[in-house]
């Protein structure tokens, strides 16, 4: 049973956590309807459905057990909140989502199939950078991760632009995709990368000891810093909320596209 370790979870934190859990339930309903209505389906749609299922399950797990990996912050002090377990599940889910991105880009028939499939090793490298940040506590590796995700957004934007103007639903879907990729690249490359370098400088100034890989893995498995304070969690709302809701809807929608 998941029991909050804190004597109180502050009201704003509780409301936000309730939204995440409710969104997870909705996501399972949408996934179930999609699986029922889209069967029998083509092989490519079947792969999308499998990837969407992985992504939905992992996002639900992370919604019920929120955590901030590098800082070791958790809302629930429970073995399921292990940073290592959360990061492992997130890696699997994000690679599944990347496969969906590649499949969708290939399906546009732009002749850029090799570029579309390059997303998979690119994001695998981003996952490696993320893991290095989590185990060493060095924010510079998160900056590298964001650089790689930003590059992925640029690649998708190139493919979407090549596919313009598109037909049917794609006449408005592709421009929306271009805007989304542009915003994503802006946030990752212009906002996030400098932010992580500033965080590294601040940690270095405080005298934070960055961990070697072996010690960092043990630390990620065992250490948790539980808190229900809104002051802590409000900084995670901007990315966690769309990640665990809208991104799941996009993953499920890819089955139909």
C-alpha positions as CSV (number, residue, x, y, z in Angstrom):
1,X,0.0,0.0,0.0
2,X,1.2,3.5,-0.9
3,X,1.3,5.6,2.2
4,X,2.5,9.3,2.2
5,X,5.5,9.6,4.4
6,X,4.9,13.2,5.2
7,X,2.4,14.1,8.0
8,X,0.7,16.4,5.5
9,X,0.7,16.8,1.8
10,X,0.0,20.4,1.2
11,X,-3.4,21.2,-0.5
12,X,-1.9,22.4,-3.8
13,X,0.3,19.4,-4.0
14,X,-2.6,17.1,-3.2
15,X,-4.8,18.7,-5.9
16,X,-2.1,18.4,-8.5
17,X,-1.4,14.8,-7.6
18,X,-5.1,14.1,-7.7
19,X,-5.2,15.5,-11.3
20,X,-2.3,13.3,-12.3
21,X,-4.0,10.2,-10.9
22,X,-7.3,11.0,-12.5
23,X,-5.6,11.6,-15.8
24,X,-4.0,8.2,-15.6
25,X,-7.4,6.6,-15.1
26,X,-8.7,8.5,-18.1
27,X,-5.6,7.4,-20.1
28,X,-6.4,3.7,-19.4
29,X,-10.0,4.2,-20.6
30,X,-8.8,5.8,-23.8
31,X,-6.2,3.1,-24.3
32,X,-8.8,0.4,-23.7
33,X,-11.3,2.0,-26.2
34,X,-8.5,2.3,-28.8
35,X,-7.5,-1.3,-28.4
36,X,-11.1,-2.5,-28.7
37,X,-12.1,-0.3,-31.7
38,X,-8.9,-0.5,-33.6
39,X,-8.8,-4.3,-33.9
40,X,-8.1,-6.0,-36.3
41,X,-5.4,-3.5,-37.3
42,X,-2.4,-3.2,-39.6
43,X,1.0,-4.3,-38.3
44,X,2.3,-0.8,-38.0
45,X,-0.8,0.3,-36.0
46,X,-0.2,-2.8,-33.8
47,X,3.3,-1.6,-33.0
48,X,1.9,1.8,-32.1
49,X,-0.6,0.2,-29.8
50,X,2.0,-1.9,-28.0
51,X,4.2,1.2,-27.6
52,X,1.2,3.3,-26.4
53,X,0.4,0.6,-23.9
54,X,3.9,0.8,-22.5
55,X,3.9,4.5,-22.4
56,X,0.5,4.7,-20.7
57,X,1.3,2.2,-18.0
58,X,4.7,3.8,-17.2
59,X,3.1,7.3,-17.1
60,X,0.4,6.1,-14.7
61,X,3.1,4.5,-12.5
62,X,5.1,7.7,-12.4
63,X,1.9,9.7,-11.7
64,X,1.0,7.7,-8.7
65,X,4.6,7.7,-7.4
66,X,6.0,11.1,-8.5
67,X,9.7,11.6,-8.1
68,X,12.5,14.0,-9.2
69,X,15.4,11.9,-10.1
70,X,18.6,13.8,-9.6
71,X,17.4,15.5,-6.4
72,X,16.0,12.2,-5.1
73,X,12.8,13.9,-4.2
74,X,9.7,11.7,-3.9
75,X,6.1,12.3,-2.8
76,X,5.6,8.7,-1.4
77,X,8.3,7.1,0.7
78,X,7.9,3.5,-0.7
79,X,10.2,1.1,-2.5
80,X,8.1,1.7,-5.7
81,X,9.3,5.3,-5.5
82,X,12.9,4.2,-6.0
83,X,14.7,6.6,-8.3
84,X,16.4,3.8,-10.1
85,X,13.1,2.0,-10.7
86,X,11.4,5.2,-12.0
87,X,14.3,6.0,-14.3
88,X,14.3,2.5,-15.7
89,X,10.6,2.6,-16.4
90,X,10.9,6.1,-17.9
91,X,13.7,4.9,-20.2
92,X,11.6,2.0,-21.5
93,X,8.6,4.3,-22.0
94,X,10.5,7.1,-23.8
95,X,12.1,4.6,-26.2
96,X,8.7,3.2,-27.0
97,X,7.5,6.8,-27.7
98,X,10.5,7.4,-29.9
99,X,9.7,4.3,-31.9
100,X,6.2,5.8,-32.4
101,X,7.7,9.1,-33.6
102,X,9.9,7.3,-36.1
103,X,7.1,5.2,-37.4
104,X,4.9,8.3,-37.9
105,X,7.7,10.2,-39.6
106,X,8.3,7.2,-41.9
107,X,4.6,6.9,-42.7
108,X,4.6,10.4,-44.2
109,X,6.4,9.1,-47.2
110,X,8.9,11.9,-47.5
111,X,11.8,9.8,-48.6
112,X,13.6,10.7,-45.4
113,X,13.2,7.2,-43.8
114,X,16.8,7.0,-42.7
115,X,16.5,10.4,-41.0
116,X,13.3,9.3,-39.3
117,X,14.9,6.1,-37.9
118,X,17.9,8.1,-36.7
119,X,15.6,9.3,-33.8
120,X,15.9,5.9,-32.1
121,X,19.7,5.8,-31.6
122,X,19.6,9.6,-30.9
123,X,17.2,9.2,-28.0
124,X,18.9,6.1,-26.8
125,X,22.0,8.3,-26.4
126,X,19.8,10.9,-24.6
127,X,18.7,8.2,-22.2
128,X,22.4,7.4,-21.5
129,X,23.1,11.0,-20.8
130,X,20.1,11.2,-18.5
131,X,21.1,8.1,-16.6
132,X,24.6,9.6,-16.2
133,X,23.1,12.7,-14.7
134,X,20.9,10.8,-12.3
135,X,23.7,8.6,-10.9
136,X,26.5,11.3,-10.8
137,X,24.2,14.2,-9.7
138,X,25.9,16.3,-12.4
139,X,23.3,18.6,-14.2
140,X,25.6,19.0,-17.2
141,X,24.5,15.6,-18.4
142,X,20.9,16.7,-18.3
143,X,22.0,19.6,-20.5
144,X,23.4,17.0,-23.0
145,X,20.2,15.1,-22.8
146,X,18.2,18.2,-23.7
147,X,20.5,19.0,-26.6
148,X,19.8,15.5,-28.0
149,X,16.0,15.9,-27.5
150,X,16.2,19.3,-29.1
151,X,18.0,17.7,-32.1
152,X,15.2,15.2,-32.3
153,X,12.7,18.0,-32.5
154,X,14.6,19.6,-35.3
155,X,14.7,16.3,-37.3
156,X,11.0,15.9,-36.9
157,X,10.4,19.5,-38.0
158,X,12.5,18.9,-41.2
159,X,10.4,15.8,-42.0
160,X,7.1,17.5,-41.3
161,X,8.1,20.5,-43.5
162,X,9.1,18.1,-46.3
163,X,5.6,16.4,-46.1
164,X,3.7,19.7,-46.4
165,X,1.0,20.5,-47.5
166,X,-0.4,17.0,-46.8
167,X,-3.9,15.8,-47.4
168,X,-7.0,15.4,-45.3
169,X,-6.3,15.6,-41.6
170,X,-2.6,16.2,-42.3
171,X,-3.3,19.6,-43.8
172,X,-3.7,21.0,-40.2
173,X,-1.8,18.2,-38.3
174,X,1.5,18.9,-40.0
175,X,1.5,22.6,-39.3
176,X,0.6,21.9,-35.7
177,X,3.4,19.4,-35.6
178,X,5.8,22.0,-36.9
179,X,4.7,24.5,-34.2
180,X,5.0,21.8,-31.5
181,X,8.5,20.9,-32.6
182,X,9.6,24.5,-32.8
183,X,8.3,25.2,-29.2
184,X,9.9,22.0,-28.0
185,X,13.2,22.8,-29.5
186,X,13.0,26.4,-28.1
187,X,12.3,25.2,-24.6
188,X,15.0,22.5,-24.6
189,X,17.8,24.4,-26.4
190,X,17.2,28.0,-25.3
191,X,15.7,27.5,-21.8
192,X,16.6,24.1,-20.4
193,X,20.3,23.8,-21.5
194,X,21.4,27.1,-19.9
195,X,19.3,26.3,-16.8
196,X,21.1,23.0,-16.3
197,X,24.5,24.6,-16.6
198,X,23.4,27.2,-14.0
199,X,22.3,24.4,-11.7
200,X,25.6,22.7,-12.1
201,X,27.5,25.9,-11.2
202,X,25.2,26.4,-8.2
203,X,25.8,22.9,-7.0
204,X,29.6,23.2,-7.5
205,X,29.6,26.5,-5.5
206,X,27.7,24.8,-2.7
207,X,30.4,22.1,-2.6
208,X,28.1,19.3,-3.8
209,X,30.0,16.0,-4.2
210,X,29.4,14.5,-7.6
211,X,29.2,10.7,-7.4
212,X,31.2,8.0,-9.2
213,X,29.0,5.7,-11.3
214,X,28.9,2.7,-8.8
215,X,28.2,4.8,-5.8
216,X,25.6,6.8,-7.7
217,X,23.7,3.7,-8.8
218,X,23.5,2.5,-5.2
219,X,22.4,6.0,-4.1
220,X,19.7,6.0,-6.8
221,X,18.4,2.7,-5.6
222,X,18.3,3.4,-1.9
223,X,18.0,7.1,-1.2
224,X,14.7,9.0,-1.2
225,X,13.9,12.5,0.1
226,X,10.2,12.6,0.7
227,X,8.2,15.8,0.9
228,X,4.7,17.0,0.2
229,X,5.6,20.7,0.2
230,X,4.1,22.6,-2.7
231,X,7.3,24.8,-2.8
232,X,9.2,21.8,-3.9
233,X,6.7,20.3,-6.3
234,X,5.4,23.4,-8.0
235,X,8.6,23.5,-10.0
236,X,7.8,20.1,-11.6
237,X,4.2,20.9,-12.5
238,X,5.1,22.6,-15.9
239,X,6.7,19.5,-17.3
240,X,5.1,16.6,-15.4
241,X,1.5,17.6,-16.1
242,X,1.6,17.6,-19.9
243,X,4.1,14.7,-19.9
244,X,1.7,12.4,-18.0
245,X,-1.5,13.6,-19.8
246,X,-1.2,15.2,-23.2
247,X,1.9,13.2,-24.3
248,X,-0.1,10.0,-23.5
249,X,-3.0,11.2,-25.6
250,X,-0.6,11.8,-28.4
251,X,0.9,8.3,-28.1
252,X,-2.6,6.8,-28.2
253,X,-3.7,9.0,-31.1
254,X,-0.7,7.7,-33.1
255,X,-2.5,4.3,-33.3
256,X,-5.2,5.9,-35.4
257,X,-2.9,8.1,-37.5
